[in-house]
Amino acid sequence: MNYWLFKSEPSVFSFEALKAKGKAGTQWDGVRNYAARNNMKAMKIGDLGFFYHSNEGLDIVGIAEVCALAHPDTTTDDPRWECVDIRAFKDVPKPVTLEQVKANPKLADMALVRLGRLSVQPVTPAEWKEVCRMADLNPAP
């Protein structure tokens, strides 16, 4: 299993909105960055990702699960852009703020710290475990 981080402004699409989509989930569309697109192309069904509220909140609030492999993004006719489908997996008991992530030496190399604007990011197993610890969450699904 691989781990990821999905960023969204809560006023545009929040974790609550993802939960409202139910088991079917929704496509993670509108991404127009090659690195983020390539991250989605590498995803497998069942991979998990932190759901991060960007710009407003600045915290990890939930966990999403990849429920469909990369496919054409239906919000554009440009064949270069693909997306995956995700669904809500679980809330984190204790949201983890960007400030807390940046203050943790174990997370100094995390993409969230180094590549702040990248909307879909890889998370290493060690980073996953540490953020789960900070969130009072068991790192195992």
N, CA and C atoms as an extended XYZ file, in Angstrom:
423
Properties=species:S:1:pos:R:3:atomname:S:1:resname:S:1:resid:I:1 pbc="F F F"
N         0.834       -1.177        0.000 N   MET     1
C         0.000        0.000        0.000 CA  MET     1
C         0.880        1.241        0.000 C   MET     1
N         0.430        2.230       -0.778 N   ASN     2
C         1.107        3.518       -0.796 CA  ASN     2
C         0.247        4.542       -0.077 C   ASN     2
N         0.894        5.620        0.347 N   TYR     3
C         0.208        6.672        1.083 CA  TYR     3
C         0.379        7.999        0.360 C   TYR     3
N        -0.643        8.851        0.526 N   TRP     4
C        -0.706       10.104       -0.212 CA  TRP     4
C        -1.264       11.203        0.675 C   TRP     4
N        -1.297       12.413        0.120 N   LEU     5
C        -1.958       13.537        0.767 CA  LEU     5
C        -2.698       14.307       -0.324 C   LEU     5
N        -3.990       14.539       -0.083 N   PHE     6
C        -4.839       15.297       -0.997 CA  PHE     6
C        -5.152       16.638       -0.347 C   PHE     6
N        -4.914       17.730       -1.085 N   LYS     7
C        -5.152       19.076       -0.552 CA  LYS     7
C        -6.372       19.693       -1.220 C   LYS     7
N        -7.203       20.323       -0.388 N   SER     8
C        -8.353       21.033       -0.919 CA  SER     8
C        -8.731       22.162        0.027 C   SER     8
N        -9.137       23.278       -0.543 N   GLU     9
C        -9.655       24.360        0.278 CA  GLU     9
C       -11.039       23.944        0.767 C   GLU     9
N       -11.286       24.002        2.069 N   PRO    10
C       -12.576       23.538        2.576 CA  PRO    10
C       -13.776       24.313        2.033 C   PRO    10
N       -13.586       25.567        1.637 N   SER    11
C       -14.708       26.322        1.071 CA  SER    11
C       -15.030       25.862       -0.354 C   SER    11
N       -14.081       25.164       -0.981 N   VAL    12
C       -14.294       24.631       -2.327 CA  VAL    12
C       -14.774       23.185       -2.255 C   VAL    12
N       -14.064       22.343       -1.507 N   PHE    13
C       -14.450       20.946       -1.316 CA  PHE    13
C       -13.807       20.455       -0.029 C   PHE    13
N       -14.614       20.257        0.980 N   SER    14
C       -14.130       19.866        2.303 CA  SER    14
C       -14.185       18.356        2.501 C   SER    14
N       -13.590       17.915        3.600 N   PHE    15
C       -13.683       16.494        3.942 CA  PHE    15
C       -15.136       16.126        4.233 C   PHE    15
N       -15.892       17.042        4.803 N   GLU    16
C       -17.329       16.803        5.035 CA  GLU    16
C       -18.046       16.569        3.707 C   GLU    16
N       -17.678       17.321        2.679 N   ALA    17
C       -18.273       17.139        1.352 CA  ALA    17
C       -17.908       15.774        0.781 C   ALA    17
N       -16.667       15.337        1.013 N   LEU    18
C       -16.258       14.016        0.548 CA  LEU    18
C       -17.057       12.943        1.277 C   LEU    18
N       -17.235       13.096        2.578 N   LYS    19
C       -18.036       12.120        3.334 CA  LYS    19
C       -19.466       12.057        2.801 C   LYS    19
N       -20.006       13.189        2.390 N   ALA    20
C       -21.372       13.241        1.873 CA  ALA    20
C       -21.516       12.481        0.546 C   ALA    20
N       -20.403       12.262       -0.160 N   LYS    21
C       -20.441       11.511       -1.426 CA  LYS    21
C       -20.654       10.016       -1.196 C   LYS    21
N       -20.457        9.565        0.038 N   GLY    22
C       -20.713        8.175        0.365 CA  GLY    22
C       -19.667        7.215       -0.153 C   GLY    22
N       -20.069        5.956       -0.191 N   LYS    23
C       -19.148        4.882       -0.571 CA  LYS    23
C       -18.646        5.004       -2.015 C   LYS    23
N       -19.464        5.578       -2.886 N   ALA    24
C       -19.067        5.726       -4.292 CA  ALA    24
C       -17.932        6.730       -4.443 C   ALA    24
N       -17.849        7.697       -3.539 N   GLY    25
C       -16.799        8.704       -3.619 CA  GLY    25
C       -17.000        9.646       -4.788 C   GLY    25
N       -15.911       10.258       -5.213 N   THR    26
C       -15.956       11.220       -6.301 CA  THR    26
C       -14.593       11.298       -6.965 C   THR    26
N       -14.582       11.798       -8.188 N   GLN    27
C       -13.282       11.954       -8.846 CA  GLN    27
C       -12.555       13.158       -8.259 C   GLN    27
N       -11.233       13.020       -8.129 N   TRP    28
C       -10.382       14.100       -7.629 CA  TRP    28
C        -9.944       14.897       -8.844 C   TRP    28
N       -10.860       15.708       -9.348 N   ASP    29
C       -10.666       16.351      -10.640 CA  ASP    29
C       -10.118       17.770      -10.516 C   ASP    29
N        -9.824       18.334      -11.675 N   GLY    30
C        -9.374       19.716      -11.739 CA  GLY    30
C        -7.890       19.925      -11.481 C   GLY    30
N        -7.148       18.858      -11.290 N   VAL    31
C        -5.711       18.978      -11.024 CA  VAL    31
C        -5.003       19.260      -12.344 C   VAL    31
N        -4.247       20.355      -12.379 N   ARG    32
C        -3.546       20.750      -13.602 CA  ARG    32
C        -2.065       20.961      -13.317 C   ARG    32
N        -1.485       19.996      -12.658 N   ASN    33
C        -0.061       20.000      -12.343 CA  ASN    33
C         0.459       18.619      -12.702 C   ASN    33
N         1.533       18.564      -13.493 N   TYR    34
C         2.029       17.265      -13.976 CA  TYR    34
C         2.495       16.357      -12.838 C   TYR    34
N         3.179       16.905      -11.842 N   ALA    35
C         3.649       16.070      -10.731 CA  ALA    35
C         2.462       15.477       -9.980 C   ALA    35
N         1.437       16.283       -9.709 N   ALA    36
C         0.248       15.785       -9.011 CA  ALA    36
C        -0.469       14.733       -9.861 C   ALA    36
N        -0.580       14.995      -11.162 N   ARG    37
C        -1.203       14.013      -12.053 CA  ARG    37
C        -0.427       12.698      -12.056 C   ARG    37
N         0.899       12.793      -12.118 N   ASN    38
C         1.718       11.578      -12.114 CA  ASN    38
C         1.572       10.820      -10.800 C   ASN    38
N         1.414       11.544       -9.690 N   ASN    39
C         1.164       10.868       -8.411 CA  ASN    39
C        -0.138       10.081       -8.487 C   ASN    39
N        -1.165       10.677       -9.072 N   MET    40
C        -2.442        9.961       -9.182 CA  MET    40
C        -2.320        8.749      -10.103 C   MET    40
N        -1.534        8.873      -11.158 N   LYS    41
C        -1.355        7.732      -12.062 CA  LYS    41
C        -0.651        6.562      -11.365 C   LYS    41
N         0.093        6.854      -10.309 N   ALA    42
C         0.804        5.805       -9.561 CA  ALA    42
C        -0.063        5.150       -8.489 C   ALA    42
N        -1.237        5.680       -8.248 N   MET    43
C        -2.089        5.172       -7.165 CA  MET    43
C        -2.744        3.853       -7.520 C   MET    43
N        -2.984        3.074       -6.483 N   LYS    44
C        -3.672        1.785       -6.594 CA  LYS    44
C        -4.957        1.847       -5.777 C   LYS    44
N        -5.922        1.055       -6.160 N   ILE    45
C        -7.159        0.973       -5.387 CA  ILE    45
C        -6.814        0.489       -3.985 C   ILE    45
N        -7.353        1.167       -2.994 N   GLY    46
C        -7.088        0.830       -1.596 CA  GLY    46
C        -5.993        1.662       -0.964 C   GLY    46
N        -5.198        2.388       -1.781 N   ASP    47
C        -4.215        3.313       -1.200 CA  ASP    47
C        -4.956        4.334       -0.346 C   ASP    47
N        -4.296        4.798        0.700 N   LEU    48
C        -4.885        5.777        1.602 CA  LEU    48
C        -4.156        7.101        1.500 C   LEU    48
N        -4.876        8.169        1.769 N   GLY    49
C        -4.268        9.489        1.737 CA  GLY    49
C        -4.855       10.393        2.798 C   GLY    49
N        -4.011       11.211        3.382 N   PHE    50
C        -4.502       12.233        4.287 CA  PHE    50
C        -5.303       13.254        3.481 C   PHE    50
N        -6.364       13.782        4.070 N   PHE    51
C        -7.140       14.852        3.466 CA  PHE    51
C        -6.784       16.113        4.228 C   PHE    51
N        -6.181       17.060        3.512 N   TYR    52
C        -5.635       18.270        4.114 CA  TYR    52
C        -6.435       19.486        3.670 C   TYR    52
N        -6.919       20.247        4.628 N   HIS    53
C        -7.605       21.500        4.313 CA  HIS    53
C        -6.558       22.594        4.123 C   HIS    53
N        -6.440       23.083        2.903 N   SER    54
C        -5.444       24.108        2.589 CA  SER    54
C        -6.056       25.504        2.652 C   SER    54
N        -5.212       26.483        2.789 N   ASN    55
C        -5.562       27.904        2.821 CA  ASN    55
C        -6.453       28.303        3.995 C   ASN    55
N        -7.473       27.528        4.295 N   GLU    56
C        -8.355       27.791        5.436 CA  GLU    56
C        -8.281       26.558        6.338 C   GLU    56
N        -7.797       26.717        7.525 N   GLY    57
C        -7.682       25.571        8.420 CA  GLY    57
C        -6.253       25.074        8.519 C   GLY    57
N        -5.652       24.783        7.369 N   LEU    58
C        -4.275       24.294        7.314 CA  LEU    58
C        -4.050       23.101        8.235 C   LEU    58
N        -4.881       22.066        8.047 N   ASP    59
C        -4.697       20.874        8.873 CA  ASP    59
C        -5.198       19.615        8.181 C   ASP    59
N        -4.628       18.501        8.633 N   ILE    60
C        -5.044       17.181        8.170 CA  ILE    60
C        -6.260       16.801        9.001 C   ILE    60
N        -7.397       16.567        8.321 N   VAL    61
C        -8.654       16.357        9.028 CA  VAL    61
C        -9.259       14.978        8.813 C   VAL    61
N        -8.762       14.240        7.829 N   GLY    62
C        -9.350       12.944        7.541 CA  GLY    62
C        -8.435       12.085        6.702 C   GLY    62
N        -8.935       10.894        6.435 N   ILE    63
C        -8.231        9.950        5.569 CA  ILE    63
C        -9.181        9.550        4.449 C   ILE    63
N        -8.661        9.590        3.225 N   ALA    64
C        -9.409        9.192        2.037 CA  ALA    64
C        -8.815        7.901        1.496 C   ALA    64
N        -9.629        7.168        0.769 N   GLU    65
C        -9.203        5.919        0.146 CA  GLU    65
C        -9.396        6.023       -1.362 C   GLU    65
N        -8.403        5.577       -2.117 N   VAL    66
C        -8.513        5.541       -3.580 CA  VAL    66
C        -9.474        4.414       -3.944 C   VAL    66
N       -10.543        4.757       -4.694 N   CYS    67
C       -11.543        3.743       -5.045 CA  CYS    67
C       -11.683        3.526       -6.552 C   CYS    67
N       -10.939        4.284       -7.360 N   ALA    68
C       -10.892        4.042       -8.806 CA  ALA    68
C        -9.536        4.522       -9.322 C   ALA    68
N        -8.964        3.744      -10.206 N   LEU    69
C        -7.657        4.074      -10.779 CA  LEU    69
C        -7.744        5.304      -11.674 C   LEU    69
N        -6.582        5.828      -12.032 N   ALA    70
C        -6.509        7.014      -12.882 CA  ALA    70
C        -7.310        6.810      -14.162 C   ALA    70
N        -8.063        7.841      -14.512 N   HIS    71
C        -8.911        7.837      -15.706 CA  HIS    71
C        -9.006        9.277      -16.206 C   HIS    71
N        -9.504        9.488      -17.414 N   PRO    72
C        -9.611       10.862      -17.919 CA  PRO    72
C       -10.434       11.746      -16.971 C   PRO    72
N        -9.945       12.944      -16.752 N   ASP    73
C       -10.641       13.934      -15.932 CA  ASP    73
C       -11.798       14.486      -16.755 C   ASP    73
N       -13.012       14.304      -16.277 N   THR    74
C       -14.194       14.709      -17.049 CA  THR    74
C       -14.418       16.216      -17.059 C   THR    74
N       -13.593       16.971      -16.329 N   THR    75
C       -13.770       18.431      -16.319 CA  THR    75
C       -12.982       19.110      -17.431 C   THR    75
N       -12.344       18.314      -18.295 N   THR    76
C       -11.597       18.891      -19.416 CA  THR    76
C       -11.627       17.931      -20.601 C   THR    76
N       -11.466       18.491      -21.789 N   ASP    77
C       -11.344       17.671      -23.004 CA  ASP    77
C        -9.889       17.365      -23.319 C   ASP    77
N        -8.976       17.924      -22.542 N   ASP    78
C        -7.543       17.737      -22.763 CA  ASP    78
C        -7.137       16.356      -22.240 C   ASP    78
N        -6.690       15.462      -23.111 N   PRO    79
C        -6.376       14.088      -22.699 CA  PRO    79
C        -5.152       13.956      -21.778 C   PRO    79
N        -4.408       15.040      -21.593 N   ARG    80
C        -3.242       14.962      -20.702 CA  ARG    80
C        -3.638       14.829      -19.240 C   ARG    80
N        -4.856       15.234      -18.882 N   TRP    81
C        -5.231       15.310      -17.469 CA  TRP    81
C        -6.085       14.126      -17.057 C   TRP    81
N        -5.587       13.444      -16.034 N   GLU    82
C        -6.271       12.283      -15.472 CA  GLU    82
C        -6.492       12.514      -13.989 C   GLU    82
N        -7.363       11.701      -13.421 N   CYS    83
C        -7.626       11.794      -11.986 CA  CYS    83
C        -8.019       10.412      -11.468 C   CYS    83
N        -8.025       10.275      -10.166 N   VAL    84
C        -8.511        9.063       -9.510 CA  VAL    84
C        -9.822        9.411       -8.820 C   VAL    84
N       -10.522        8.393       -8.372 N   ASP    85
C       -11.682        8.605       -7.518 CA  ASP    85
C       -11.272        8.262       -6.092 C   ASP    85
N       -11.772        9.074       -5.145 N   ILE    86
C       -11.503        8.817       -3.733 CA  ILE    86
C       -12.804        8.866       -2.953 C   ILE    86
N       -12.792        8.231       -1.797 N   ARG    87
C       -13.933        8.299       -0.877 CA  ARG    87
C       -13.399        8.499        0.530 C   ARG    87
N       -14.230        9.014        1.392 N   ALA    88
C       -13.837        9.196        2.785 CA  ALA    88
C       -13.633        7.830        3.435 C   ALA    88
N       -12.566        7.702        4.177 N   PHE    89
C       -12.257        6.453        4.878 CA  PHE    89
C       -12.519        6.619        6.373 C   PHE    89
N       -11.956        7.688        6.964 N   LYS    90
C       -12.239        7.980        8.367 CA  LYS    90
C       -11.762        9.375        8.728 C   LYS    90
N       -12.386        9.908        9.770 N   ASP    91
C       -11.938       11.173       10.340 CA  ASP    91
C       -10.689       10.912       11.169 C   ASP    91
N        -9.868       11.928       11.323 N   VAL    92
C        -8.777       11.801       12.292 CA  VAL    92
C        -9.316       12.299       13.632 C   VAL    92
N        -9.035       11.591       14.733 N   PRO    93
C        -9.544       12.016       16.036 CA  PRO    93
C        -9.062       13.399       16.454 C   PRO    93
N        -7.836       13.719       16.064 N   LYS    94
C        -7.230       14.996       16.451 CA  LYS    94
C        -6.557       15.586       15.211 C   LYS    94
N        -7.162       16.609       14.577 N   PRO    95
C        -6.535       17.187       13.385 CA  PRO    95
C        -5.090       17.607       13.648 C   PRO    95
N        -4.257       17.442       12.630 N   VAL    96
C        -2.832       17.782       12.715 CA  VAL    96
C        -2.592       19.017       11.865 C   VAL    96
N        -2.125       20.080       12.499 N   THR    97
C        -1.932       21.347       11.805 CA  THR    97
C        -0.614       21.367       11.029 C   THR    97
N        -0.562       22.245       10.039 N   LEU    98
C         0.673       22.448        9.295 CA  LEU    98
C         1.779       22.897       10.240 C   LEU    98
N         1.450       23.732       11.189 N   GLU    99
C         2.434       24.200       12.174 CA  GLU    99
C         3.039       23.024       12.951 C   GLU    99
N         2.206       22.070       13.329 N   GLN   100
C         2.701       20.889       14.050 CA  GLN   100
C         3.583       20.026       13.153 C   GLN   100
N         3.191       19.883       11.898 N   VAL   101
C         3.993       19.105       10.950 CA  VAL   101
C         5.365       19.752       10.777 C   VAL   101
N         5.386       21.066       10.574 N   LYS   102
C         6.654       21.775       10.372 CA  LYS   102
C         7.538       21.749       11.610 C   LYS   102
N         6.946       21.654       12.788 N   ALA   103
C         7.712       21.649       14.038 CA  ALA   103
C         8.272       20.269       14.379 C   ALA   103
N         7.830       19.244       13.672 N   ASN   104
C         8.249       17.876       13.977 CA  ASN   104
C         9.468       17.511       13.122 C   ASN   104
N        10.639       17.296       13.736 N   PRO   105
C        11.846       16.962       12.959 CA  PRO   105
C        11.698       15.678       12.136 C   PRO   105
N        10.843       14.765       12.575 N   LYS   106
C        10.632       13.519       11.822 CA  LYS   106
C         9.924       13.772       10.494 C   LYS   106
N         9.317       14.952       10.353 N   LEU   107
C         8.559       15.272        9.140 CA  LEU   107
C         9.213       16.373        8.309 C   LEU   107
N        10.464       16.679        8.602 N   ALA   108
C        11.166       17.777        7.915 CA  ALA   108
C        11.250       17.581        6.402 C   ALA   108
N        11.291       16.339        5.940 N   ASP   109
C        11.399       16.079        4.506 CA  ASP   109
C        10.053       15.784        3.846 C   ASP   109
N         8.973       15.865        4.606 N   MET   110
C         7.649       15.580        4.065 CA  MET   110
C         7.317       16.572        2.947 C   MET   110
N         6.677       16.088        1.889 N   ALA   111
C         6.320       16.946        0.755 CA  ALA   111
C         5.460       18.132        1.202 C   ALA   111
N         4.628       17.943        2.204 N   LEU   112
C         3.794       19.036        2.701 CA  LEU   112
C         4.642       20.209        3.186 C   LEU   112
N         5.822       19.916        3.693 N   VAL   113
C         6.743       20.954        4.167 CA  VAL   113
C         7.559       21.513        2.997 C   VAL   113
N         8.059       20.621        2.145 N   ARG   114
C         8.964       21.027        1.063 CA  ARG   114
C         8.261       21.545       -0.183 C   ARG   114
N         7.104       20.972       -0.512 N   LEU   115
C         6.396       21.283       -1.759 CA  LEU   115
C         4.987       21.769       -1.441 C   LEU   115
N         4.909       22.858       -0.731 N   GLY   116
C         3.652       23.333       -0.187 CA  GLY   116
C         2.515       23.507       -1.165 C   GLY   116
N         2.797       23.775       -2.421 N   ARG   117
C         1.716       24.043       -3.375 CA  ARG   117
C         1.246       22.808       -4.137 C   ARG   117
N         1.934       21.692       -3.993 N   LEU   118
C         1.561       20.482       -4.725 CA  LEU   118
C         0.282       19.885       -4.131 C   LEU   118
N        -0.756       19.733       -4.954 N   SER   119
C        -2.078       19.356       -4.455 CA  SER   119
C        -2.258       17.866       -4.178 C   SER   119
N        -1.450       17.029       -4.787 N   VAL   120
C        -1.493       15.585       -4.534 CA  VAL   120
C        -0.054       15.142       -4.317 C   VAL   120
N         0.236       14.672       -3.103 N   GLN   121
C         1.618       14.419       -2.715 CA  GLN   121
C         1.809       12.995       -2.194 C   GLN   121
N         2.997       12.432       -2.394 N   PRO   122
C         3.302       11.147       -1.762 CA  PRO   122
C         3.628       11.361       -0.281 C   PRO   122
N         3.347       10.347        0.508 N   VAL   123
C         3.682       10.330        1.937 CA  VAL   123
C         4.411        9.017        2.183 C   VAL   123
N         5.571        9.067        2.815 N   THR   124
C         6.309        7.836        3.084 CA  THR   124
C         5.635        7.063        4.220 C   THR   124
N         5.900        5.755        4.313 N   PRO   125
C         5.334        4.989        5.433 CA  PRO   125
C         5.728        5.561        6.803 C   PRO   125
N         6.966        6.031        6.943 N   ALA   126
C         7.394        6.610        8.222 CA  ALA   126
C         6.632        7.898        8.517 C   ALA   126
N         6.413        8.728        7.480 N   GLU   127
C         5.643        9.957        7.672 CA  GLU   127
C         4.193        9.630        8.022 C   GLU   127
N         3.650        8.632        7.352 N   TRP   128
C         2.271        8.202        7.626 CA  TRP   128
C         2.131        7.805        9.096 C   TRP   128
N         3.048        6.989        9.540 N   LYS   129
C         3.008        6.507       10.928 CA  LYS   129
C         3.113        7.670       11.920 C   LYS   129
N         4.000        8.622       11.652 N   GLU   130
C         4.202        9.739       12.563 CA  GLU   130
C         2.980       10.666       12.596 C   GLU   130
N         2.416       10.972       11.444 N   VAL   131
C         1.227       11.829       11.425 CA  VAL   131
C         0.058       11.118       12.104 C   VAL   131
N        -0.084        9.825       11.877 N   CYS   132
C        -1.141        9.071       12.562 CA  CYS   132
C        -0.949        9.132       14.073 C   CYS   132
N         0.290        9.017       14.537 N   ARG   133
C         0.564        9.123       15.971 CA  ARG   133
C         0.129       10.490       16.486 C   ARG   133
N         0.472       11.528       15.750 N   MET   134
C         0.115       12.889       16.149 CA  MET   134
C        -1.404       13.093       16.169 C   MET   134
N        -2.109       12.361       15.324 N   ALA   135
C        -3.569       12.487       15.203 CA  ALA   135
C        -4.321       11.545       16.137 C   ALA   135
N        -3.571       10.807       16.982 N   ASP   136
C        -4.183        9.794       17.868 CA  ASP   136
C        -4.938        8.746       17.059 C   ASP   136
N        -4.306        8.299       15.992 N   LEU   137
C        -4.917        7.348       15.070 CA  LEU   137
C        -3.994        6.167       14.871 C   LEU   137
N        -4.548        4.975       14.867 N   ASN   138
C        -3.776        3.776       14.571 CA  ASN   138
C        -3.342        3.846       13.109 C   ASN   138
N        -2.024        3.717       12.808 N   PRO   139
C        -1.570        3.850       11.411 CA  PRO   139
C        -2.032        2.726       10.495 C   PRO   139
N        -2.438        1.603       11.052 N   ALA   140
C        -2.922        0.490       10.214 CA  ALA   140
C        -4.369        0.763        9.839 C   ALA   140
N        -4.738        0.464        8.589 N   PRO   141
C        -6.139        0.677        8.161 CA  PRO   141
C        -7.059       -0.183        8.985 C   PRO   141
